[in-house]
Amino acid sequence: MGFSGHLVFARSERPLLEAPLFGSTVPGLRDDVHEWQPRPGSWQTLQLEQGIWEDEYLSTLVE
């Protein structure tokens, strides 16, 4: 068993899945994201499946 994709670690008071990127017109973008249990201090982790997650989308997510 392995993992191929991206992990995004971020600190935010609001859920990362509420970021404007996920309301974009790119079909299926949010379907490829798994939200992990939030950690103390507002730390969050998103697991992004391999696919359309190019640098353009990743940089938009962390802005």
PDB file of N, CA, C, O and CB in Angstrom:
ATOM      1  N   MET A   1       0.846  -1.168   0.000  1.00  0.00           N
ATOM      2  CA  MET A   1       0.000   0.000   0.000  1.00  0.00           C
ATOM      3  C   MET A   1       0.888   1.227   0.000  1.00  0.00           C
ATOM      4  O   MET A   1       1.904   1.272   0.694  1.00  0.00           O
ATOM      5  CB  MET A   1      -0.961   0.000   1.210  1.00  0.00           C
ATOM      6  N   GLY A   2       0.503   2.213  -0.777  1.00  0.00           N
ATOM      7  CA  GLY A   2       1.277   3.439  -0.849  1.00  0.00           C
ATOM      8  C   GLY A   2       0.373   4.634  -1.055  1.00  0.00           C
ATOM      9  O   GLY A   2      -0.852   4.519  -1.107  1.00  0.00           O
ATOM     10  N   PHE A   3       1.000   5.763  -1.169  1.00  0.00           N
ATOM     11  CA  PHE A   3       0.260   7.005  -1.367  1.00  0.00           C
ATOM     12  C   PHE A   3       0.917   7.773  -2.491  1.00  0.00           C
ATOM     13  O   PHE A   3       2.140   7.906  -2.536  1.00  0.00           O
ATOM     14  CB  PHE A   3       0.209   7.856  -0.066  1.00  0.00           C
ATOM     15  N   SER A   4       0.108   8.271  -3.389  1.00  0.00           N
ATOM     16  CA  SER A   4       0.595   9.112  -4.470  1.00  0.00           C
ATOM     17  C   SER A   4      -0.309  10.329  -4.537  1.00  0.00           C
ATOM     18  O   SER A   4      -1.506  10.207  -4.796  1.00  0.00           O
ATOM     19  CB  SER A   4       0.625   8.343  -5.836  1.00  0.00           C
ATOM     20  N   GLY A   5       0.250  11.482  -4.308  1.00  0.00           N
ATOM     21  CA  GLY A   5      -0.531  12.710  -4.290  1.00  0.00           C
ATOM     22  C   GLY A   5       0.196  13.760  -3.489  1.00  0.00           C
ATOM     23  O   GLY A   5       1.426  13.800  -3.484  1.00  0.00           O
ATOM     24  N   HIS A   6      -0.556  14.617  -2.805  1.00  0.00           N
ATOM     25  CA  HIS A   6       0.018  15.699  -2.007  1.00  0.00           C
ATOM     26  C   HIS A   6      -0.648  15.726  -0.639  1.00  0.00           C
ATOM     27  O   HIS A   6      -1.825  15.392  -0.500  1.00  0.00           O
ATOM     28  CB  HIS A   6      -0.146  17.067  -2.724  1.00  0.00           C
ATOM     29  N   LEU A   7       0.117  16.125   0.363  1.00  0.00           N
ATOM     30  CA  LEU A   7      -0.430  16.446   1.672  1.00  0.00           C
ATOM     31  C   LEU A   7      -0.200  17.931   1.886  1.00  0.00           C
ATOM     32  O   LEU A   7       0.909  18.429   1.692  1.00  0.00           O
ATOM     33  CB  LEU A   7       0.227  15.582   2.816  1.00  0.00           C
ATOM     34  N   VAL A   8      -1.247  18.637   2.285  1.00  0.00           N
ATOM     35  CA  VAL A   8      -1.142  20.067   2.566  1.00  0.00           C
ATOM     36  C   VAL A   8      -1.397  20.253   4.048  1.00  0.00           C
ATOM     37  O   VAL A   8      -2.445  19.862   4.562  1.00  0.00           O
ATOM     38  CB  VAL A   8      -2.149  20.910   1.701  1.00  0.00           C
ATOM     39  N   PHE A   9      -0.433  20.852   4.734  1.00  0.00           N
ATOM     40  CA  PHE A   9      -0.558  21.164   6.155  1.00  0.00           C
ATOM     41  C   PHE A   9      -0.721  22.676   6.260  1.00  0.00           C
ATOM     42  O   PHE A   9       0.091  23.429   5.721  1.00  0.00           O
ATOM     43  CB  PHE A   9       0.692  20.651   6.986  1.00  0.00           C
ATOM     44  N   ALA A  10      -1.759  23.117   6.947  1.00  0.00           N
ATOM     45  CA  ALA A  10      -2.007  24.549   7.044  1.00  0.00           C
ATOM     46  C   ALA A  10      -2.645  24.875   8.385  1.00  0.00           C
ATOM     47  O   ALA A  10      -3.273  24.034   9.027  1.00  0.00           O
ATOM     48  CB  ALA A  10      -2.904  25.028   5.888  1.00  0.00           C
ATOM     49  N   ARG A  11      -2.463  26.113   8.777  1.00  0.00           N
ATOM     50  CA  ARG A  11      -3.063  26.594  10.015  1.00  0.00           C
ATOM     51  C   ARG A  11      -4.091  27.655   9.643  1.00  0.00           C
ATOM     52  O   ARG A  11      -3.761  28.673   9.034  1.00  0.00           O
ATOM     53  CB  ARG A  11      -1.977  27.167  11.001  1.00  0.00           C
ATOM     54  N   SER A  12      -5.336  27.403  10.017  1.00  0.00           N
ATOM     55  CA  SER A  12      -6.417  28.315   9.656  1.00  0.00           C
ATOM     56  C   SER A  12      -7.566  28.143  10.634  1.00  0.00           C
ATOM     57  O   SER A  12      -7.845  27.036  11.094  1.00  0.00           O
ATOM     58  CB  SER A  12      -6.894  28.068   8.204  1.00  0.00           C
ATOM     59  N   GLU A  13      -8.224  29.241  10.946  1.00  0.00           N
ATOM     60  CA  GLU A  13      -9.386  29.187  11.828  1.00  0.00           C
ATOM     61  C   GLU A  13     -10.604  28.614  11.109  1.00  0.00           C
ATOM     62  O   GLU A  13     -11.479  28.022  11.741  1.00  0.00           O
ATOM     63  CB  GLU A  13      -9.706  30.580  12.369  1.00  0.00           C
ATOM     64  N   ARG A  14     -10.661  28.788   9.795  1.00  0.00           N
ATOM     65  CA  ARG A  14     -11.798  28.241   9.045  1.00  0.00           C
ATOM     66  C   ARG A  14     -11.371  26.964   8.329  1.00  0.00           C
ATOM     67  O   ARG A  14     -10.185  26.781   8.052  1.00  0.00           O
ATOM     68  CB  ARG A  14     -12.345  29.282   8.023  1.00  0.00           C
ATOM     69  N   PRO A  15     -12.319  26.080   8.027  1.00  0.00           N
ATOM     70  CA  PRO A  15     -11.979  24.834   7.333  1.00  0.00           C
ATOM     71  C   PRO A  15     -11.320  25.104   5.982  1.00  0.00           C
ATOM     72  O   PRO A  15     -11.754  25.984   5.238  1.00  0.00           O
ATOM     73  CB  PRO A  15     -13.233  23.980   7.137  1.00  0.00           C
ATOM     74  N   LEU A  16     -10.291  24.359   5.676  1.00  0.00           N
ATOM     75  CA  LEU A  16      -9.583  24.547   4.413  1.00  0.00           C
ATOM     76  C   LEU A  16     -10.479  24.275   3.212  1.00  0.00           C
ATOM     77  O   LEU A  16     -10.284  24.863   2.148  1.00  0.00           O
ATOM     78  CB  LEU A  16      -8.365  23.646   4.360  1.00  0.00           C
ATOM     79  N   LEU A  17     -11.447  23.401   3.371  1.00  0.00           N
ATOM     80  CA  LEU A  17     -12.346  23.110   2.256  1.00  0.00           C
ATOM     81  C   LEU A  17     -13.276  24.275   1.927  1.00  0.00           C
ATOM     82  O   LEU A  17     -14.008  24.217   0.939  1.00  0.00           O
ATOM     83  CB  LEU A  17     -13.167  21.883   2.570  1.00  0.00           C
ATOM     84  N   GLU A  18     -13.258  25.342   2.748  1.00  0.00           N
ATOM     85  CA  GLU A  18     -14.022  26.550   2.442  1.00  0.00           C
ATOM     86  C   GLU A  18     -13.196  27.547   1.633  1.00  0.00           C
ATOM     87  O   GLU A  18     -13.685  28.628   1.307  1.00  0.00           O
ATOM     88  CB  GLU A  18     -14.510  27.204   3.731  1.00  0.00           C
ATOM     89  N   ALA A  19     -11.964  27.203   1.308  1.00  0.00           N
ATOM     90  CA  ALA A  19     -11.112  28.092   0.508  1.00  0.00           C
ATOM     91  C   ALA A  19     -11.755  28.322  -0.856  1.00  0.00           C
ATOM     92  O   ALA A  19     -12.381  27.416  -1.407  1.00  0.00           O
ATOM     93  CB  ALA A  19      -9.681  27.497   0.343  1.00  0.00           C
ATOM     94  N   PRO A  20     -11.605  29.537  -1.407  1.00  0.00           N
ATOM     95  CA  PRO A  20     -12.216  29.854  -2.705  1.00  0.00           C
ATOM     96  C   PRO A  20     -11.864  28.866  -3.812  1.00  0.00           C
ATOM     97  O   PRO A  20     -12.655  28.662  -4.733  1.00  0.00           O
ATOM     98  CB  PRO A  20     -11.802  31.230  -3.131  1.00  0.00           C
ATOM     99  N   LEU A  21     -10.708  28.264  -3.733  1.00  0.00           N
ATOM    100  CA  LEU A  21     -10.277  27.314  -4.757  1.00  0.00           C
ATOM    101  C   LEU A  21     -11.304  26.207  -4.964  1.00  0.00           C
ATOM    102  O   LEU A  21     -11.538  25.785  -6.096  1.00  0.00           O
ATOM    103  CB  LEU A  21      -8.932  26.709  -4.380  1.00  0.00           C
ATOM    104  N   PHE A  22     -11.915  25.736  -3.889  1.00  0.00           N
ATOM    105  CA  PHE A  22     -12.839  24.610  -3.988  1.00  0.00           C
ATOM    106  C   PHE A  22     -14.213  25.007  -4.521  1.00  0.00           C
ATOM    107  O   PHE A  22     -15.042  24.144  -4.812  1.00  0.00           O
ATOM    108  CB  PHE A  22     -12.994  23.965  -2.640  1.00  0.00           C
ATOM    109  N   GLY A  23     -14.451  26.305  -4.650  1.00  0.00           N
ATOM    110  CA  GLY A  23     -15.678  26.775  -5.281  1.00  0.00           C
ATOM    111  C   GLY A  23     -15.455  27.098  -6.750  1.00  0.00           C
ATOM    112  O   GLY A  23     -16.330  27.661  -7.408  1.00  0.00           O
ATOM    113  N   SER A  24     -14.289  26.743  -7.260  1.00  0.00           N
ATOM    114  CA  SER A  24     -13.943  27.057  -8.650  1.00  0.00           C
ATOM    115  C   SER A  24     -14.781  26.241  -9.624  1.00  0.00           C
ATOM    116  O   SER A  24     -15.559  25.369  -9.236  1.00  0.00           O
ATOM    117  CB  SER A  24     -12.455  26.801  -8.902  1.00  0.00           C
ATOM    118  N   THR A  25     -14.596  26.549 -10.881  1.00  0.00           N
ATOM    119  CA  THR A  25     -15.360  25.867 -11.923  1.00  0.00           C
ATOM    120  C   THR A  25     -14.682  24.596 -12.412  1.00  0.00           C
ATOM    121  O   THR A  25     -15.159  23.967 -13.357  1.00  0.00           O
ATOM    122  CB  THR A  25     -15.584  26.796 -13.086  1.00  0.00           C
ATOM    123  N   VAL A  26     -13.584  24.211 -11.788  1.00  0.00           N
ATOM    124  CA  VAL A  26     -12.885  22.991 -12.201  1.00  0.00           C
ATOM    125  C   VAL A  26     -13.695  21.794 -11.716  1.00  0.00           C
ATOM    126  O   VAL A  26     -13.815  21.585 -10.509  1.00  0.00           O
ATOM    127  CB  VAL A  26     -11.417  22.948 -11.634  1.00  0.00           C
ATOM    128  N   PRO A  27     -14.252  21.009 -12.628  1.00  0.00           N
ATOM    129  CA  PRO A  27     -15.086  19.879 -12.210  1.00  0.00           C
ATOM    130  C   PRO A  27     -14.299  18.822 -11.440  1.00  0.00           C
ATOM    131  O   PRO A  27     -13.197  18.436 -11.831  1.00  0.00           O
ATOM    132  CB  PRO A  27     -15.736  19.241 -13.423  1.00  0.00           C
ATOM    133  N   GLY A  28     -14.884  18.368 -10.347  1.00  0.00           N
ATOM    134  CA  GLY A  28     -14.292  17.280  -9.586  1.00  0.00           C
ATOM    135  C   GLY A  28     -13.134  17.652  -8.695  1.00  0.00           C
ATOM    136  O   GLY A  28     -12.545  16.777  -8.061  1.00  0.00           O
ATOM    137  N   LEU A  29     -12.787  18.930  -8.626  1.00  0.00           N
ATOM    138  CA  LEU A  29     -11.618  19.334  -7.843  1.00  0.00           C
ATOM    139  C   LEU A  29     -11.759  18.923  -6.379  1.00  0.00           C
ATOM    140  O   LEU A  29     -10.833  18.361  -5.795  1.00  0.00           O
ATOM    141  CB  LEU A  29     -11.410  20.846  -7.942  1.00  0.00           C
ATOM    142  N   ARG A  30     -12.903  19.201  -5.799  1.00  0.00           N
ATOM    143  CA  ARG A  30     -13.112  18.890  -4.381  1.00  0.00           C
ATOM    144  C   ARG A  30     -13.256  17.387  -4.144  1.00  0.00           C
ATOM    145  O   ARG A  30     -12.981  16.906  -3.045  1.00  0.00           O
ATOM    146  CB  ARG A  30     -14.352  19.615  -3.861  1.00  0.00           C
ATOM    147  N   ASP A  31     -13.681  16.649  -5.158  1.00  0.00           N
ATOM    148  CA  ASP A  31     -13.868  15.205  -5.015  1.00  0.00           C
ATOM    149  C   ASP A  31     -12.562  14.467  -4.753  1.00  0.00           C
ATOM    150  O   ASP A  31     -12.572  13.357  -4.220  1.00  0.00           O
ATOM    151  CB  ASP A  31     -14.522  14.646  -6.255  1.00  0.00           C
ATOM    152  N   ASP A  32     -11.442  15.072  -5.123  1.00  0.00           N
ATOM    153  CA  ASP A  32     -10.131  14.441  -4.966  1.00  0.00           C
ATOM    154  C   ASP A  32      -9.438  14.823  -3.667  1.00  0.00           C
ATOM    155  O   ASP A  32      -8.241  14.584  -3.508  1.00  0.00           O
ATOM    156  CB  ASP A  32      -9.248  14.805  -6.127  1.00  0.00           C
ATOM    157  N   VAL A  33     -10.186  15.419  -2.728  1.00  0.00           N
ATOM    158  CA  VAL A  33      -9.602  15.915  -1.481  1.00  0.00           C
ATOM    159  C   VAL A  33     -10.198  15.170  -0.297  1.00  0.00           C
ATOM    160  O   VAL A  33     -11.411  14.976  -0.212  1.00  0.00           O
ATOM    161  CB  VAL A  33      -9.831  17.436  -1.331  1.00  0.00           C
ATOM    162  N   HIS A  34      -9.333  14.758   0.609  1.00  0.00           N
ATOM    163  CA  HIS A  34      -9.764  14.118   1.853  1.00  0.00           C
ATOM    164  C   HIS A  34      -9.261  14.976   3.006  1.00  0.00           C
ATOM    165  O   HIS A  34      -8.072  15.284   3.097  1.00  0.00           O
ATOM    166  CB  HIS A  34      -9.229  12.636   1.965  1.00  0.00           C
ATOM    167  N   GLU A  35     -10.173  15.353   3.876  1.00  0.00           N
ATOM    168  CA  GLU A  35      -9.838  16.200   5.017  1.00  0.00           C
ATOM    169  C   GLU A  35      -9.537  15.311   6.223  1.00  0.00           C
ATOM    170  O   GLU A  35     -10.346  14.457   6.586  1.00  0.00           O
ATOM    171  CB  GLU A  35     -10.996  17.196   5.334  1.00  0.00           C
ATOM    172  N   TRP A  36      -8.381  15.513   6.838  1.00  0.00           N
ATOM    173  CA  TRP A  36      -8.019  14.759   8.032  1.00  0.00           C
ATOM    174  C   TRP A  36      -8.564  15.475   9.262  1.00  0.00           C
ATOM    175  O   TRP A  36      -8.944  16.644   9.194  1.00  0.00           O
ATOM    176  CB  TRP A  36      -6.480  14.583   8.133  1.00  0.00           C
ATOM    177  N   GLN A  37      -8.597  14.777  10.367  1.00  0.00           N
ATOM    178  CA  GLN A  37      -9.053  15.340  11.640  1.00  0.00           C
ATOM    179  C   GLN A  37      -8.186  16.547  12.008  1.00  0.00           C
ATOM    180  O   GLN A  37      -6.960  16.441  11.997  1.00  0.00           O
ATOM    181  CB  GLN A  37      -9.006  14.267  12.768  1.00  0.00           C
ATOM    182  N   PRO A  38      -8.807  17.713  12.339  1.00  0.00           N
ATOM    183  CA  PRO A  38      -8.011  18.889  12.735  1.00  0.00           C
ATOM    184  C   PRO A  38      -7.168  18.600  13.972  1.00  0.00           C
ATOM    185  O   PRO A  38      -7.534  17.784  14.818  1.00  0.00           O
ATOM    186  CB  PRO A  38      -8.930  20.093  13.003  1.00  0.00           C
ATOM    187  N   ARG A  39      -6.042  19.281  14.058  1.00  0.00           N
ATOM    188  CA  ARG A  39      -5.118  19.122  15.178  1.00  0.00           C
ATOM    189  C   ARG A  39      -5.180  20.366  16.063  1.00  0.00           C
ATOM    190  O   ARG A  39      -5.674  21.405  15.625  1.00  0.00           O
ATOM    191  CB  ARG A  39      -3.666  18.876  14.672  1.00  0.00           C
ATOM    192  N   PRO A  40      -4.689  20.278  17.296  1.00  0.00           N
ATOM    193  CA  PRO A  40      -4.670  21.447  18.177  1.00  0.00           C
ATOM    194  C   PRO A  40      -3.932  22.621  17.528  1.00  0.00           C
ATOM    195  O   PRO A  40      -2.994  22.432  16.754  1.00  0.00           O
ATOM    196  CB  PRO A  40      -4.013  21.090  19.519  1.00  0.00           C
ATOM    197  N   GLY A  41      -4.371  23.824  17.858  1.00  0.00           N
ATOM    198  CA  GLY A  41      -3.728  25.018  17.328  1.00  0.00           C
ATOM    199  C   GLY A  41      -4.213  25.392  15.939  1.00  0.00           C
ATOM    200  O   GLY A  41      -3.551  26.157  15.237  1.00  0.00           O
ATOM    201  N   SER A  42      -5.357  24.864  15.535  1.00  0.00           N
ATOM    202  CA  SER A  42      -5.967  25.146  14.224  1.00  0.00           C
ATOM    203  C   SER A  42      -5.201  24.559  13.049  1.00  0.00           C
ATOM    204  O   SER A  42      -5.369  25.012  11.916  1.00  0.00           O
ATOM    205  CB  SER A  42      -6.085  26.625  14.031  1.00  0.00           C
ATOM    206  N   TRP A  43      -4.363  23.559  13.300  1.00  0.00           N
ATOM    207  CA  TRP A  43      -3.635  22.902  12.206  1.00  0.00           C
ATOM    208  C   TRP A  43      -4.557  21.911  11.515  1.00  0.00           C
ATOM    209  O   TRP A  43      -5.294  21.165  12.160  1.00  0.00           O
ATOM    210  CB  TRP A  43      -2.357  22.183  12.732  1.00  0.00           C
ATOM    211  N   GLN A  44      -4.499  21.919  10.185  1.00  0.00           N
ATOM    212  CA  GLN A  44      -5.339  21.044   9.379  1.00  0.00           C
ATOM    213  C   GLN A  44      -4.492  20.359   8.313  1.00  0.00           C
ATOM    214  O   GLN A  44      -3.446  20.865   7.906  1.00  0.00           O
ATOM    215  CB  GLN A  44      -6.496  21.837   8.732  1.00  0.00           C
ATOM    216  N   THR A  45      -4.960  19.215   7.876  1.00  0.00           N
ATOM    217  CA  THR A  45      -4.280  18.464   6.820  1.00  0.00           C
ATOM    218  C   THR A  45      -5.293  18.073   5.759  1.00  0.00           C
ATOM    219  O   THR A  45      -6.379  17.576   6.060  1.00  0.00           O
ATOM    220  CB  THR A  45      -3.569  17.204   7.391  1.00  0.00           C
ATOM    221  N   LEU A  46      -4.915  18.307   4.516  1.00  0.00           N
ATOM    222  CA  LEU A  46      -5.698  17.840   3.381  1.00  0.00           C
ATOM    223  C   LEU A  46      -4.860  16.849   2.600  1.00  0.00           C
ATOM    224  O   LEU A  46      -3.675  17.077   2.358  1.00  0.00           O
ATOM    225  CB  LEU A  46      -6.153  19.021   2.479  1.00  0.00           C
ATOM    226  N   GLN A  47      -5.469  15.765   2.214  1.00  0.00           N
ATOM    227  CA  GLN A  47      -4.823  14.773   1.352  1.00  0.00           C
ATOM    228  C   GLN A  47      -5.407  14.958  -0.039  1.00  0.00           C
ATOM    229  O   GLN A  47      -6.610  14.795  -0.246  1.00  0.00           O
ATOM    230  CB  GLN A  47      -5.037  13.293   1.883  1.00  0.00           C
ATOM    231  N   LEU A  48      -4.545  15.300  -0.993  1.00  0.00           N
ATOM    232  CA  LEU A  48      -4.969  15.563  -2.363  1.00  0.00           C
ATOM    233  C   LEU A  48      -4.540  14.403  -3.231  1.00  0.00           C
ATOM    234  O   LEU A  48      -3.354  14.092  -3.333  1.00  0.00           O
ATOM    235  CB  LEU A  48      -4.382  16.896  -2.893  1.00  0.00           C
ATOM    236  N   GLU A  49      -5.503  13.773  -3.850  1.00  0.00           N
ATOM    237  CA  GLU A  49      -5.199  12.640  -4.719  1.00  0.00           C
ATOM    238  C   GLU A  49      -4.397  13.101  -5.929  1.00  0.00           C
ATOM    239  O   GLU A  49      -4.482  14.254  -6.350  1.00  0.00           O
ATOM    240  CB  GLU A  49      -6.492  11.939  -5.170  1.00  0.00           C
ATOM    241  N   GLN A  50      -3.633  12.192  -6.465  1.00  0.00           N
ATOM    242  CA  GLN A  50      -2.861  12.504  -7.664  1.00  0.00           C
ATOM    243  C   GLN A  50      -3.824  12.792  -8.807  1.00  0.00           C
ATOM    244  O   GLN A  50      -4.876  12.159  -8.906  1.00  0.00           O
ATOM    245  CB  GLN A  50      -1.896  11.338  -8.031  1.00  0.00           C
ATOM    246  N   GLY A  51      -3.485  13.714  -9.645  1.00  0.00           N
ATOM    247  CA  GLY A  51      -4.354  14.058 -10.767  1.00  0.00           C
ATOM    248  C   GLY A  51      -4.097  15.483 -11.198  1.00  0.00           C
ATOM    249  O   GLY A  51      -3.003  15.814 -11.656  1.00  0.00           O
ATOM    250  N   ILE A  52      -5.119  16.341 -11.051  1.00  0.00           N
ATOM    251  CA  ILE A  52      -5.009  17.699 -11.573  1.00  0.00           C
ATOM    252  C   ILE A  52      -4.336  18.674 -10.611  1.00  0.00           C
ATOM    253  O   ILE A  52      -4.357  19.879 -10.859  1.00  0.00           O
ATOM    254  CB  ILE A  52      -6.367  18.210 -11.918  1.00  0.00           C
ATOM    255  N   TRP A  53      -3.754  18.200  -9.547  1.00  0.00           N
ATOM    256  CA  TRP A  53      -3.147  19.094  -8.562  1.00  0.00           C
ATOM    257  C   TRP A  53      -1.779  19.566  -9.034  1.00  0.00           C
ATOM    258  O   TRP A  53      -0.746  19.090  -8.565  1.00  0.00           O
ATOM    259  CB  TRP A  53      -3.025  18.396  -7.202  1.00  0.00           C
ATOM    260  N   GLU A  54      -1.791  20.495  -9.952  1.00  0.00           N
ATOM    261  CA  GLU A  54      -0.567  21.099 -10.467  1.00  0.00           C
ATOM    262  C   GLU A  54      -0.166  22.251  -9.555  1.00  0.00           C
ATOM    263  O   GLU A  54      -0.922  22.640  -8.665  1.00  0.00           O
ATOM    264  CB  GLU A  54      -0.756  21.590 -11.933  1.00  0.00           C
ATOM    265  N   ASP A  55       1.024  22.791  -9.779  1.00  0.00           N
ATOM    266  CA  ASP A  55       1.530  23.886  -8.952  1.00  0.00           C
ATOM    267  C   ASP A  55       0.559  25.061  -8.888  1.00  0.00           C
ATOM    268  O   ASP A  55       0.453  25.717  -7.852  1.00  0.00           O
ATOM    269  CB  ASP A  55       2.866  24.358  -9.483  1.00  0.00           C
ATOM    270  N   GLU A  56      -0.144  25.331  -9.974  1.00  0.00           N
ATOM    271  CA  GLU A  56      -1.095  26.447 -10.008  1.00  0.00           C
ATOM    272  C   GLU A  56      -2.165  26.289  -8.929  1.00  0.00           C
ATOM    273  O   GLU A  56      -2.478  27.249  -8.225  1.00  0.00           O
ATOM    274  CB  GLU A  56      -1.755  26.547 -11.395  1.00  0.00           C
ATOM    275  N   TYR A  57      -2.723  25.101  -8.794  1.00  0.00           N
ATOM    276  CA  TYR A  57      -3.766  24.865  -7.798  1.00  0.00           C
ATOM    277  C   TYR A  57      -3.192  24.839  -6.385  1.00  0.00           C
ATOM    278  O   TYR A  57      -3.806  25.365  -5.457  1.00  0.00           O
ATOM    279  CB  TYR A  57      -4.490  23.553  -8.090  1.00  0.00           C
ATOM    280  N   LEU A  58      -2.032  24.238  -6.219  1.00  0.00           N
ATOM    281  CA  LEU A  58      -1.425  24.170  -4.889  1.00  0.00           C
ATOM    282  C   LEU A  58      -1.080  25.559  -4.376  1.00  0.00           C
ATOM    283  O   LEU A  58      -1.334  25.860  -3.210  1.00  0.00           O
ATOM    284  CB  LEU A  58      -0.170  23.295  -4.916  1.00  0.00           C
ATOM    285  N   SER A  59      -0.509  26.412  -5.218  1.00  0.00           N
ATOM    286  CA  SER A  59      -0.145  27.759  -4.772  1.00  0.00           C
ATOM    287  C   SER A  59      -1.392  28.583  -4.464  1.00  0.00           C
ATOM    288  O   SER A  59      -1.366  29.410  -3.552  1.00  0.00           O
ATOM    289  CB  SER A  59       0.707  28.467  -5.839  1.00  0.00           C
ATOM    290  N   THR A  60      -2.477  28.377  -5.199  1.00  0.00           N
ATOM    291  CA  THR A  60      -3.731  29.076  -4.921  1.00  0.00           C
ATOM    292  C   THR A  60      -4.293  28.649  -3.572  1.00  0.00           C
ATOM    293  O   THR A  60      -4.857  29.470  -2.848  1.00  0.00           O
ATOM    294  CB  THR A  60      -4.759  28.809  -6.034  1.00  0.00           C
ATOM    295  N   LEU A  61      -4.149  27.400  -3.233  1.00  0.00           N
ATOM    296  CA  LEU A  61      -4.663  26.883  -1.966  1.00  0.00           C
ATOM    297  C   LEU A  61      -3.959  27.507  -0.771  1.00  0.00           C
ATOM    298  O   LEU A  61      -4.606  27.781   0.240  1.00  0.00           O
ATOM    299  CB  LEU A  61      -4.515  25.374  -1.917  1.00  0.00           C
ATOM    300  N   VAL A  62      -2.669  27.735  -0.856  1.00  0.00           N
ATOM    301  CA  VAL A  62      -1.917  28.209   0.306  1.00  0.00           C
ATOM    302  C   VAL A  62      -1.780  29.727   0.378  1.00  0.00           C
ATOM    303  O   VAL A  62      -1.095  30.237   1.265  1.00  0.00           O
ATOM    304  CB  VAL A  62      -0.557  27.597   0.299  1.00  0.00           C
ATOM    305  N   GLU A  63      -2.411  30.451  -0.525  1.00  0.00           N
ATOM    306  CA  GLU A  63      -2.357  31.919  -0.471  1.00  0.00           C
ATOM    307  C   GLU A  63      -3.165  32.452   0.672  1.00  0.00           C
ATOM    308  O   GLU A  63      -3.231  33.665   0.868  1.00  0.00           O
ATOM    309  CB  GLU A  63      -2.851  32.525  -1.765  1.00  0.00           C
TER     310      GLU A  63
END
